[in-house]
Amino acid sequence: MLLRDAIENYLLWKGTETRTAAKVYRPFLEHFYSFVGNKDTLEIKLEEISAFRASLKLKYNDGNISNHNNVIKNFYKWLEANRITTVHPFLIRNPRFQQPERPVATPEEVAKMCATLNPNSYSDLMRLVAIKLMWESMIRVSELIDLNVSDILSQNTYTEIIGKKNYKKRWIMWSPETHQLLLQYIAKRKMLFEHEALFAHESAGVSQRMATRSVERWMKIAREKAKLTQDISCHALRHGGAHELVKKGASLKFLGLILGHSDTNPRAGMQYLRFSKEESLDVVERFVGLRFSRNVSEPLG
């Protein structure tokens, strides 16, 4: 099968698994196609795949190269399953590099961002509700903009959603304080225009659902107004909320339920167990430091 046909068939198949996969994977595969050309997949050798990865160093950072490699590896799993490649995906190895530390929002940072927003202003109230919902419920931004007004009941501080990545149903919950702000926002929104989406806006006289990039822009504005040095994103709110749960003793199974992780990927919550720099130093000082502060005649216990 020619590479172009293989890519299109693979993305079509991948789209039946998750809604966003084809859109996300396509740019990486197009880069591979541009490098290799429209060859028969049986003729593409491992050396060409390795050369493609090496060529990426001229333009991309280590993380982006790793993303390219993961997509190519997954693509070759599909090719191998269909018996249209001579390259086993096991041989496509990921480059080793130091993963950059992802920003994790803290309660103090979230409070500072929220303090920059005036709940008496409609636009600020909308942004305040969005930030608080992401922080408290740990909902993905893509799931946040999928919420409808009908999902919010006046008497409930929770609702059921369908996960954006795996279509898995789960419950999300928020605080009574946020619920009051949410009801206040819905009442104001209904007076301006009608739309089923909880977060919507009007463009050229047409009501439409808010885009994820708009919510990310709200985060950036609030972050800058709060004069935060850390790059707090929508995902940093989700990550930070999960980190707070871990510090309070939440198990990986509990995290998986709250965050909507797939049952086939139980290790997904492991990333939330990593210590921050400050926490790591605290552990080292409290436990490793005992070696230097303890009198040798004193027993441990």
Sine and cosine of phi, psi and omega as CSV:
sin_phi,cos_phi,sin_psi,cos_psi,sin_omega,cos_omega
0.00,0.00,0.68,-0.73,0.04,-1.00
-0.93,0.37,0.52,-0.85,-0.09,-1.00
-0.85,0.53,-0.66,0.75,0.00,-1.00
-0.86,0.51,-0.72,0.70,0.02,-1.00
-0.91,0.42,-0.63,0.78,-0.01,-1.00
-0.90,0.44,-0.68,0.73,0.01,-1.00
-0.89,0.46,-0.72,0.70,-0.02,-1.00
-0.90,0.43,-0.66,0.75,0.02,-1.00
-0.92,0.39,-0.62,0.78,0.02,-1.00
-0.91,0.42,-0.72,0.69,-0.01,-1.00
-0.91,0.41,-0.56,0.83,0.07,-1.00
-0.90,0.44,-0.69,0.72,0.05,-1.00
-0.91,0.40,-0.66,0.75,-0.03,-1.00
-0.90,0.44,-0.55,0.84,0.00,-1.00
-0.91,0.42,-0.37,0.93,0.05,-1.00
-0.98,0.22,-0.26,0.97,-0.02,-1.00
-1.00,0.01,-0.76,0.65,0.05,-1.00
-0.65,-0.76,0.52,-0.86,-0.09,-1.00
-0.93,0.36,-0.52,0.86,-0.11,-0.99
-0.99,-0.12,-0.17,0.99,-0.14,-0.99
-0.85,0.53,-0.75,0.67,-0.06,-1.00
-0.87,0.49,-0.67,0.75,-0.01,-1.00
-0.92,0.39,-0.65,0.76,-0.04,-1.00
-0.96,0.28,-0.65,0.76,-0.09,-1.00
-0.97,0.23,-0.48,0.88,-0.13,-0.99
-0.82,0.57,-0.75,0.66,-0.04,-1.00
-0.84,0.55,-0.63,0.78,0.00,-1.00
-0.91,0.41,-0.68,0.73,0.00,-1.00
-0.94,0.33,-0.52,0.85,0.06,-1.00
-0.92,0.40,-0.61,0.80,0.06,-1.00
-0.89,0.45,-0.66,0.75,0.02,-1.00
-0.90,0.43,-0.67,0.74,0.01,-1.00
-0.89,0.47,-0.68,0.74,-0.01,-1.00
-0.89,0.45,-0.54,0.84,-0.03,-1.00
-0.98,0.18,-0.70,0.71,-0.11,-0.99
-1.00,0.08,-0.61,0.79,-0.09,-1.00
1.00,-0.05,0.10,-0.99,-0.08,-1.00
-1.00,0.09,0.89,0.46,0.02,-1.00
-1.00,0.09,0.25,-0.97,0.18,-0.98
-0.94,0.35,0.72,-0.70,-0.06,-1.00
-0.87,0.50,-0.44,0.90,0.02,-1.00
-0.95,0.31,-0.31,0.95,-0.04,-1.00
-1.00,-0.08,-0.22,0.98,-0.02,-1.00
-0.97,0.23,0.82,-0.57,-0.07,-1.00
-0.99,-0.15,0.33,-0.94,0.03,-1.00
-0.85,0.52,-0.58,0.81,-0.02,-1.00
-0.88,0.48,-0.57,0.82,0.02,-1.00
-0.94,0.34,-0.59,0.81,0.04,-1.00
-0.92,0.40,-0.65,0.76,0.03,-1.00
-0.91,0.41,-0.63,0.78,0.02,-1.00
-0.92,0.40,-0.60,0.80,0.05,-1.00
-0.89,0.46,-0.72,0.69,0.01,-1.00
-0.88,0.48,-0.65,0.76,0.01,-1.00
-0.90,0.44,-0.58,0.82,-0.02,-1.00
-0.92,0.38,-0.42,0.91,-0.03,-1.00
-0.93,0.38,-0.39,0.92,-0.03,-1.00
-0.89,0.45,-0.36,0.93,-0.01,-1.00
-0.96,0.27,-0.31,0.95,-0.13,-0.99
-0.77,-0.63,-0.48,0.88,-0.15,-0.99
-0.88,-0.48,0.37,-0.93,0.07,-1.00
-0.99,0.14,0.08,-1.00,-0.08,-1.00
-0.87,0.49,-0.65,0.76,-0.02,-1.00
-0.90,0.44,-0.65,0.76,0.01,-1.00
-0.93,0.36,-0.61,0.80,0.05,-1.00
-0.89,0.45,-0.65,0.76,0.03,-1.00
-0.90,0.44,-0.62,0.78,0.04,-1.00
-0.90,0.44,-0.69,0.72,0.07,-1.00
-0.83,0.55,-0.73,0.68,-0.07,-1.00
-0.89,0.45,-0.64,0.76,0.00,-1.00
-0.90,0.44,-0.65,0.76,0.01,-1.00
-0.92,0.40,-0.69,0.72,0.02,-1.00
-0.89,0.46,-0.65,0.76,0.01,-1.00
-0.89,0.46,-0.70,0.72,0.03,-1.00
-0.90,0.43,-0.61,0.79,0.04,-1.00
-0.88,0.47,-0.66,0.75,-0.02,-1.00
-0.96,0.28,-0.39,0.92,0.13,-0.99
-0.90,0.43,-0.65,0.76,0.03,-1.00
-0.93,0.37,-0.68,0.74,0.03,-1.00
-0.88,0.48,-0.67,0.74,-0.03,-1.00
-0.92,0.39,-0.62,0.79,0.03,-1.00
-0.91,0.42,-0.49,0.87,0.02,-1.00
-1.00,-0.09,0.09,1.00,0.05,-1.00
0.85,0.53,0.66,0.75,0.00,-1.00
-0.82,-0.58,0.57,0.82,0.11,-0.99
-0.45,-0.89,0.44,-0.90,0.09,-1.00
-0.97,-0.24,0.02,1.00,-0.01,-1.00
-0.98,-0.22,0.87,-0.50,0.04,-1.00
-0.98,0.19,0.73,-0.68,-0.04,-1.00
-0.85,0.52,-0.42,0.91,0.03,-1.00
-0.86,0.51,-0.49,0.87,-0.05,-1.00
-0.98,0.19,-0.18,0.98,0.03,-1.00
-1.00,0.02,1.00,-0.08,-0.12,-0.99
-1.00,-0.04,0.59,-0.81,0.03,-1.00
-0.97,0.23,0.63,-0.78,0.07,-1.00
-0.92,0.38,0.56,-0.83,0.03,-1.00
-1.00,-0.03,0.76,-0.65,0.05,-1.00
-0.37,-0.93,0.28,-0.96,-0.02,-1.00
-0.99,0.13,0.91,-0.42,0.01,-1.00
-0.91,0.41,0.76,-0.65,0.06,-1.00
-0.91,0.41,0.55,-0.83,-0.02,-1.00
-0.96,0.27,0.83,-0.55,-0.01,-1.00
-0.97,0.26,0.67,-0.74,0.06,-1.00
-0.88,0.48,0.65,-0.76,0.04,-1.00
-0.83,-0.56,0.88,-0.48,-0.02,-1.00
-0.92,0.40,0.61,-0.79,0.08,-1.00
-0.95,-0.31,0.34,-0.94,0.03,-1.00
-0.84,0.55,-0.59,0.81,-0.01,-1.00
-0.91,0.41,-0.66,0.76,0.00,-1.00
-0.93,0.38,-0.65,0.76,0.02,-1.00
-0.90,0.44,-0.66,0.75,0.01,-1.00
-0.89,0.46,-0.63,0.77,0.01,-1.00
-0.91,0.40,-0.66,0.76,0.03,-1.00
-0.91,0.42,-0.69,0.72,-0.02,-1.00
-0.90,0.43,-0.53,0.85,-0.02,-1.00
-0.93,0.38,-0.31,0.95,0.01,-1.00
-0.99,0.14,-0.12,0.99,-0.09,-1.00
-0.96,-0.29,0.73,-0.68,-0.04,-1.00
-0.99,-0.10,0.93,-0.36,-0.05,-1.00
-0.91,0.41,-0.20,0.98,0.05,-1.00
-0.99,0.12,-0.19,0.98,0.08,-1.00
-0.99,-0.13,0.75,-0.67,-0.06,-1.00
-0.86,0.52,-0.75,0.66,-0.04,-1.00
-0.90,0.43,-0.65,0.76,0.04,-1.00
-0.93,0.38,-0.62,0.79,0.02,-1.00
-0.89,0.46,-0.67,0.75,0.03,-1.00
-0.87,0.49,-0.70,0.71,-0.01,-1.00
-0.93,0.36,-0.61,0.79,0.02,-1.00
-0.89,0.45,-0.70,0.71,0.01,-1.00
-0.89,0.46,-0.67,0.74,-0.01,-1.00
-0.89,0.45,-0.72,0.69,-0.02,-1.00
-0.90,0.44,-0.71,0.71,-0.02,-1.00
-0.91,0.42,-0.62,0.78,0.03,-1.00
-0.90,0.43,-0.68,0.74,0.00,-1.00
-0.91,0.41,-0.63,0.78,-0.03,-1.00
-0.95,0.32,-0.71,0.70,-0.11,-0.99
-0.99,0.16,-0.60,0.80,-0.05,-1.00
-0.99,-0.12,-0.23,0.97,-0.03,-1.00
0.86,0.50,0.56,0.83,0.03,-1.00
-0.97,0.23,0.56,-0.83,0.09,-1.00
-0.94,0.34,0.50,-0.87,0.00,-1.00
-0.89,0.46,-0.57,0.82,0.03,-1.00
-0.92,0.40,-0.50,0.87,0.05,-1.00
-0.98,0.18,-0.54,0.84,0.01,-1.00
-0.87,0.50,-0.74,0.67,-0.05,-1.00
-0.96,0.26,-0.18,0.98,0.08,-1.00
-0.99,0.11,-0.21,0.98,-0.01,-1.00
-0.91,0.42,0.60,-0.80,0.09,-1.00
-0.93,-0.36,0.36,-0.93,0.03,-1.00
-0.85,0.53,-0.58,0.81,-0.02,-1.00
-0.92,0.40,-0.27,0.96,0.03,-1.00
-0.97,0.25,-0.28,0.96,-0.06,-1.00
-0.97,-0.23,0.89,-0.46,0.05,-1.00
-0.97,-0.24,0.64,-0.77,-0.12,-0.99
-0.87,0.50,-0.47,0.88,-0.08,-1.00
-0.99,-0.10,-0.15,0.99,-0.09,-1.00
-0.92,-0.39,0.71,-0.70,0.08,-1.00
-0.99,-0.16,0.58,0.81,0.01,-1.00
-0.38,-0.92,0.28,-0.96,0.08,-1.00
-0.37,-0.93,0.28,-0.96,0.03,-1.00
-0.98,-0.18,0.70,-0.71,0.03,-1.00
-0.79,-0.61,0.20,-0.98,0.11,-0.99
-0.93,-0.37,0.84,-0.54,-0.06,-1.00
-0.83,0.56,0.65,-0.76,-0.04,-1.00
-0.94,0.34,-0.51,0.86,-0.09,-1.00
-1.00,0.05,-0.65,0.76,-0.13,-0.99
-0.81,-0.58,0.19,0.98,0.02,-1.00
0.86,0.51,0.33,0.94,-0.03,-1.00
-1.00,0.09,0.75,-0.67,0.02,-1.00
-0.96,0.27,0.62,-0.78,0.11,-0.99
-0.42,-0.91,0.31,-0.95,0.02,-1.00
-0.99,-0.15,0.63,-0.77,0.14,-0.99
-0.86,-0.51,0.47,-0.88,-0.08,-1.00
-0.67,-0.74,0.48,-0.88,0.04,-1.00
-0.66,-0.75,0.13,-0.99,-0.10,-0.99
-0.98,0.19,0.36,-0.93,0.07,-1.00
-0.85,0.52,-0.59,0.81,0.02,-1.00
-0.88,0.47,-0.72,0.69,0.02,-1.00
-0.92,0.40,-0.55,0.83,0.00,-1.00
-0.89,0.46,-0.65,0.76,0.02,-1.00
-0.91,0.42,-0.65,0.76,0.05,-1.00
-0.90,0.43,-0.61,0.79,0.00,-1.00
-0.90,0.44,-0.71,0.70,0.02,-1.00
-0.92,0.40,-0.61,0.79,0.04,-1.00
-0.89,0.45,-0.67,0.74,0.01,-1.00
-0.91,0.41,-0.70,0.71,-0.01,-1.00
-0.88,0.48,-0.65,0.76,0.01,-1.00
-0.89,0.46,-0.69,0.73,0.02,-1.00
-0.93,0.37,-0.65,0.76,-0.03,-1.00
-0.88,0.48,-0.65,0.76,-0.04,-1.00
-0.92,0.39,-0.44,0.90,0.02,-1.00
-0.97,0.24,-0.35,0.94,-0.04,-1.00
-1.00,0.00,-0.75,0.66,0.03,-1.00
-0.27,-0.96,0.29,-0.96,-0.02,-1.00
-0.97,-0.23,0.75,-0.67,0.11,-0.99
-0.27,-0.96,0.57,-0.82,-0.05,-1.00
-0.93,0.37,-0.46,0.89,-0.05,-1.00
-0.94,0.35,0.65,-0.76,0.06,-1.00
-0.91,0.42,-0.68,0.74,0.04,-1.00
-0.93,-0.37,0.96,-0.28,-0.06,-1.00
-0.67,-0.74,0.23,-0.97,0.04,-1.00
-0.50,-0.87,0.19,-0.98,0.02,-1.00
-0.95,-0.32,0.72,-0.69,0.04,-1.00
-0.73,-0.68,0.86,-0.51,-0.03,-1.00
0.81,0.58,0.62,0.78,0.04,-1.00
0.98,0.18,0.07,1.00,-0.02,-1.00
-0.92,-0.40,0.78,-0.62,0.04,-1.00
-0.98,0.20,0.70,-0.71,0.02,-1.00
-0.49,-0.87,0.36,-0.93,-0.02,-1.00
-0.92,0.38,0.62,-0.79,0.02,-1.00
-0.92,0.39,0.53,-0.85,0.03,-1.00
-1.00,-0.09,0.41,-0.91,0.00,-1.00
-0.87,0.49,-0.59,0.81,-0.03,-1.00
-0.90,0.44,-0.48,0.88,0.05,-1.00
-0.92,0.39,-0.68,0.73,0.01,-1.00
-0.92,0.40,-0.64,0.77,0.05,-1.00
-0.88,0.47,-0.59,0.81,0.02,-1.00
-0.93,0.38,-0.60,0.80,0.08,-1.00
-0.87,0.50,-0.67,0.74,0.01,-1.00
-0.87,0.49,-0.70,0.72,-0.03,-1.00
-0.89,0.46,-0.68,0.73,0.00,-1.00
-0.90,0.43,-0.73,0.69,0.00,-1.00
-0.90,0.44,-0.64,0.77,0.01,-1.00
-0.89,0.46,-0.69,0.73,-0.01,-1.00
-0.93,0.36,-0.63,0.78,0.03,-1.00
-0.91,0.42,-0.57,0.82,0.01,-1.00
-0.98,0.17,-0.09,1.00,0.01,-1.00
0.85,0.53,0.67,0.74,0.04,-1.00
-0.99,0.12,0.66,-0.75,0.00,-1.00
-1.00,0.08,-0.43,0.90,-0.01,-1.00
-0.99,0.11,0.61,-0.79,-0.04,-1.00
-0.98,0.18,0.99,0.16,-0.04,-1.00
-0.99,0.17,0.88,-0.47,0.01,-1.00
-0.93,-0.37,0.00,-1.00,0.07,-1.00
-0.87,0.50,-0.67,0.75,0.00,-1.00
-0.92,0.38,-0.50,0.86,0.02,-1.00
-0.91,0.42,-0.47,0.88,0.08,-1.00
-0.93,0.36,-0.72,0.69,0.03,-1.00
-0.88,0.47,-0.71,0.71,-0.01,-1.00
-0.90,0.43,-0.68,0.74,-0.02,-1.00
-0.92,0.40,-0.64,0.77,0.03,-1.00
-0.89,0.45,-0.66,0.75,0.03,-1.00
-0.91,0.42,-0.61,0.79,0.00,-1.00
-0.90,0.44,-0.61,0.79,0.04,-1.00
-0.90,0.44,-0.63,0.78,0.02,-1.00
-0.90,0.43,-0.65,0.76,0.01,-1.00
-0.88,0.47,-0.67,0.74,0.00,-1.00
-0.90,0.43,-0.39,0.92,0.03,-1.00
-1.00,-0.06,0.12,0.99,0.12,-0.99
0.99,-0.16,0.22,0.98,0.00,-1.00
-0.92,0.40,0.64,-0.77,0.02,-1.00
-1.00,0.06,0.22,-0.98,0.04,-1.00
-0.89,0.46,-0.59,0.81,0.01,-1.00
-0.90,0.43,-0.66,0.75,0.02,-1.00
-0.91,0.43,-0.70,0.72,0.02,-1.00
-0.86,0.50,-0.69,0.72,0.00,-1.00
-0.85,0.52,-0.63,0.78,0.02,-1.00
-0.92,0.39,-0.72,0.69,-0.06,-1.00
-0.93,0.37,-0.67,0.74,-0.10,-0.99
-1.00,0.05,-0.20,0.98,0.02,-1.00
0.98,0.21,0.56,0.83,0.04,-1.00
-0.95,0.30,0.47,-0.89,0.01,-1.00
-0.93,0.37,0.59,-0.81,0.04,-1.00
-0.91,0.41,-0.38,0.93,-0.01,-1.00
-1.00,0.08,-0.03,1.00,0.01,-1.00
-0.75,-0.66,0.93,0.37,-0.07,-1.00
-0.92,0.40,-0.27,0.96,-0.02,-1.00
-1.00,0.07,-0.01,1.00,-0.06,-1.00
-0.86,0.52,-0.53,0.85,-0.02,-1.00
-0.98,0.21,-0.12,0.99,-0.03,-1.00
-0.87,0.50,-0.53,0.85,-0.03,-1.00
-0.89,0.46,-0.42,0.91,-0.02,-1.00
-0.99,0.11,-0.08,1.00,0.01,-1.00
-1.00,-0.05,-0.07,1.00,-0.01,-1.00
-0.94,0.33,0.66,-0.75,0.06,-1.00
-0.97,0.24,0.57,-0.82,0.16,-0.99
-0.97,0.23,0.14,-0.99,0.02,-1.00
-0.85,0.53,-0.72,0.70,-0.03,-1.00
-0.90,0.43,-0.67,0.75,0.00,-1.00
-0.92,0.39,-0.62,0.78,0.02,-1.00
-0.89,0.46,-0.70,0.71,0.00,-1.00
-0.90,0.43,-0.58,0.81,0.01,-1.00
-0.91,0.42,-0.67,0.74,0.03,-1.00
-0.89,0.45,-0.72,0.70,-0.01,-1.00
-0.88,0.48,-0.70,0.72,-0.04,-1.00
-0.91,0.41,-0.65,0.76,-0.08,-1.00
-0.97,0.23,-0.55,0.84,-0.11,-0.99
-0.95,-0.33,-0.79,0.61,0.03,-1.00
-0.92,0.39,-0.58,0.81,0.00,-1.00
-0.89,0.45,-0.31,0.95,0.04,-1.00
-0.87,0.50,-0.46,0.89,-0.02,-1.00
-0.89,0.46,-0.49,0.87,-0.10,-0.99
-0.99,-0.17,-0.41,0.91,-0.06,-1.00
-1.00,-0.10,-0.32,0.95,-0.08,-1.00
-0.99,0.15,0.67,-0.74,0.11,-0.99
-0.94,0.34,0.75,-0.66,-0.09,-1.00
-0.87,0.48,-0.35,0.94,-0.01,-1.00
-1.00,0.10,-0.21,0.98,-0.03,-1.00
-0.99,0.10,0.75,-0.67,0.04,-1.00
-0.96,0.27,0.50,-0.87,0.09,-1.00
-0.98,0.20,0.58,-0.82,0.06,-1.00
0.36,-0.93,0.00,0.00,0.00,0.00
